[in-house]
Amino acid sequence: MSKYEVIIIGGGPAGLTAGLYTSRAGLKSLLIERGIFGGQIVNARQVDNYPGFPEGISGFELASLMHEQAIKYGLETINATVTAIKPGGNYSVITAEGNFEAEAVIIAAGSEYRKLEVPGEEELLGRGVSYCATCDGFLFRDLDVAVVGGGDTAITDALELSEHASKVYIVHRRDQLRAGQILKNKALAQPKLEPVWNTVVEEIIGDNKVSGLSLRNVKTGKITKLEVAGVFVAVGFEPNSQCFADIVELDETGLIKTDELMATSAPGIFAVGDIRKNSPRQVAGAVGDGATAALSAFKYLRERS
Ligand SMILES: Cc1cc2nc3c(=O)[nH]c(=O)nc-3n(C[C@H](O)[C@H](O)[C@H](O)COP(=O)(O)OP(=O)(O)OC[C@H]3O[C@@H](n4cnc5c(N)ncnc54)[C@H](O)[C@@H]3O)c2cc1C
């Protein structure tokens, strides 16, 4: 079994930054990624809120630059899916392609937005379809938009969007919001927000950019069209944490609990980026976590030896 001082699971912005820092610190480091190096941000047509790029940068290019920079300093990377971390003197990181031994592990496996799975959603991603109000809300100044969902995230997004948009429809399949009472009160007091009850999205309409939604009332079956320039899907997300549930403590939604130094409940295992509880779910936050965890891992290894 190949042995490393640090193994990083996940090659998004958080994992690549952790790998950059551990490699530059001289730690023998391996990053294991199951898909495309760069993580979710490769799907962003344009990233305008990552510092250092005043004209914005495509998510793919940003991710490629992060990958290039990390391997330049000696980070080893492989494509494999991690299925478990086993305890012992050192940790064993289990993959279908073989197992690896690590003194410290940084989990950077991210999370995935739940999709509506309707026509137009994939085709119009980044052209009016978004999963992130903080990332894209600014693009809809004085335009009408819709948020799909009725929980805390949907209402937080709707309130954030009301700072920019002229009107924010909240399309929800029930006849009341699931969000907490304080958020509900705020939403109902904001005149720009208009709930569309008992309704689901059948299709996102648009030729190259979103122009509207085809909606179905779940009680009457009636189909209507809502004209909007943007649709924010806020129906939840799934942390990629199932295979770590035996080794680190998760919260009730599956996010990994950490302290401010990114330490989890297991000594020598750190968690960073979108997979950890209280993450801002932004690239800038993910890279900050990656740097913090790398420094914590360095300290942990020095104290251990
Ligand atoms: C369409 C879109 C647009 C966005 N736009 C912006 C924006 O403009 N600005 C902004 O700040 N943020 C934006 N975000 C959010 C941003 O992409 C995330 O906050 C960021 O990528 C989180 O980084 P991460 O490294 O924590 O996780 P991720 O980027 O999710 O990376 C995790 C990686 O781990 C891998 N992985 C998961 N499980 C395993 C396993 N078991 N074994 C091996 N590998 C595994 C995954 O394949 C993935 O590559 C956007 C997201 C999306 C989807």
The ligand as a Tripos MOL2 file, in Angstrom:
@<TRIPOS>MOLECULE
LIG
   53    58     1     0     0
SMALL
NO_CHARGES

@<TRIPOS>ATOM
      1 C1        -23.2220   25.9950  -11.9380 C.3       1 LIG1
      2 C2        -22.4800   26.4940  -10.7180 C.ar      1 LIG1
      3 C3        -22.0330   27.8020  -10.6860 C.ar      1 LIG1
      4 C4        -21.3460   28.2850   -9.5690 C.ar      1 LIG1
      5 N1        -20.9040   29.5620   -9.5920 N.ar      1 LIG1
      6 C5        -20.1670   30.0350   -8.5550 C.ar      1 LIG1
      7 C6        -19.6260   31.3660   -8.5780 C.ar      1 LIG1
      8 O1        -19.8440   32.1300   -9.5330 O.2       1 LIG1
      9 N2        -18.8770   31.7620   -7.5180 N.ar      1 LIG1
     10 C7        -18.6290   30.9460   -6.4370 C.ar      1 LIG1
     11 O2        -17.9190   31.3680   -5.5200 O.2       1 LIG1
     12 N3        -19.1260   29.6910   -6.3920 N.ar      1 LIG1
     13 C8        -19.8930   29.2180   -7.4150 C.ar      1 LIG1
     14 N4        -20.3990   27.9390   -7.3710 N.ar      1 LIG1
     15 C9        -20.1700   27.1390   -6.1500 C.3       1 LIG1
     16 C10       -18.7480   26.5250   -6.1740 C.3       1 LIG1
     17 O3        -18.5910   25.7850   -7.3680 O.3       1 LIG1
     18 C11       -18.5380   25.6330   -4.9520 C.3       1 LIG1
     19 O4        -18.7530   26.3810   -3.7810 O.3       1 LIG1
     20 C12       -17.1070   25.0610   -4.9270 C.3       1 LIG1
     21 O5        -16.8150   24.3650   -6.1090 O.3       1 LIG1
     22 C13       -16.9180   24.1420   -3.7270 C.3       1 LIG1
     23 O6        -15.6480   23.5810   -3.7910 O.3       1 LIG1
     24 P1        -15.2860   22.1930   -3.0780 P.3       1 LIG1
     25 O7        -13.8790   21.9360   -3.4520 O.co2     1 LIG1
     26 O8        -15.6810   22.2420   -1.6770 O.co2     1 LIG1
     27 O9        -16.2690   21.1030   -3.7390 O.3       1 LIG1
     28 P2        -16.5100   20.6510   -5.2380 P.3       1 LIG1
     29 O10       -16.2060   21.7390   -6.1930 O.co2     1 LIG1
     30 O11       -17.8710   20.0750   -5.2480 O.co2     1 LIG1
     31 O12       -15.4430   19.4940   -5.4740 O.3       1 LIG1
     32 C14       -15.5650   18.2590   -4.8360 C.3       1 LIG1
     33 C15       -14.9020   17.2030   -5.6880 C.3       1 LIG1
     34 O13       -14.8440   15.9830   -4.9610 O.3       1 LIG1
     35 C16       -15.0690   14.9080   -5.8550 C.3       1 LIG1
     36 N5        -15.5590   13.7660   -5.0900 N.ar      1 LIG1
     37 C17       -16.7450   13.6360   -4.4460 C.ar      1 LIG1
     38 N6        -16.8320   12.4440   -3.8270 N.ar      1 LIG1
     39 C18       -15.6710   11.7840   -4.0860 C.ar      1 LIG1
     40 C19       -15.1730   10.4940   -3.7350 C.ar      1 LIG1
     41 N7        -15.8810    9.6510   -2.9630 N.pl3     1 LIG1
     42 N8        -13.9430   10.1450   -4.1820 N.ar      1 LIG1
     43 C20       -13.2120   10.9900   -4.9560 C.ar      1 LIG1
     44 N9        -13.6450   12.2210   -5.3290 N.ar      1 LIG1
     45 C21       -14.8570   12.6190   -4.8870 C.ar      1 LIG1
     46 C22       -16.0950   15.4430   -6.8390 C.3       1 LIG1
     47 O14       -16.0440   14.7510   -8.0670 O.3       1 LIG1
     48 C23       -15.6510   16.9030   -6.9800 C.3       1 LIG1
     49 O15       -14.7900   17.1020   -8.0680 O.3       1 LIG1
     50 C24       -21.0940   27.4360   -8.4580 C.ar      1 LIG1
     51 C25       -21.5520   26.1000   -8.5030 C.ar      1 LIG1
     52 C26       -22.2350   25.6310   -9.6060 C.ar      1 LIG1
     53 C27       -22.7000   24.1960   -9.6330 C.3       1 LIG1
@<TRIPOS>BOND
     1     1     2 1
     2     2     3 ar
     3     2    52 ar
     4     3     4 ar
     5     4     5 ar
     6     4    50 ar
     7     5     6 ar
     8     6     7 ar
     9     6    13 1
    10     7     8 2
    11     7     9 ar
    12     9    10 ar
    13    10    11 2
    14    10    12 ar
    15    12    13 ar
    16    13    14 ar
    17    14    15 1
    18    14    50 ar
    19    15    16 1
    20    16    17 1
    21    16    18 1
    22    18    19 1
    23    18    20 1
    24    20    21 1
    25    20    22 1
    26    22    23 1
    27    23    24 1
    28    24    25 2
    29    24    26 1
    30    24    27 1
    31    27    28 1
    32    28    29 2
    33    28    30 1
    34    28    31 1
    35    31    32 1
    36    32    33 1
    37    33    34 1
    38    33    48 1
    39    34    35 1
    40    35    36 1
    41    35    46 1
    42    36    37 ar
    43    36    45 ar
    44    37    38 ar
    45    38    39 ar
    46    39    40 ar
    47    39    45 ar
    48    40    41 1
    49    40    42 ar
    50    42    43 ar
    51    43    44 ar
    52    44    45 ar
    53    46    47 1
    54    46    48 1
    55    48    49 1
    56    50    51 ar
    57    51    52 ar
    58    52    53 1
@<TRIPOS>SUBSTRUCTURE
     1 LIG1         1 GROUP 0 **** ****
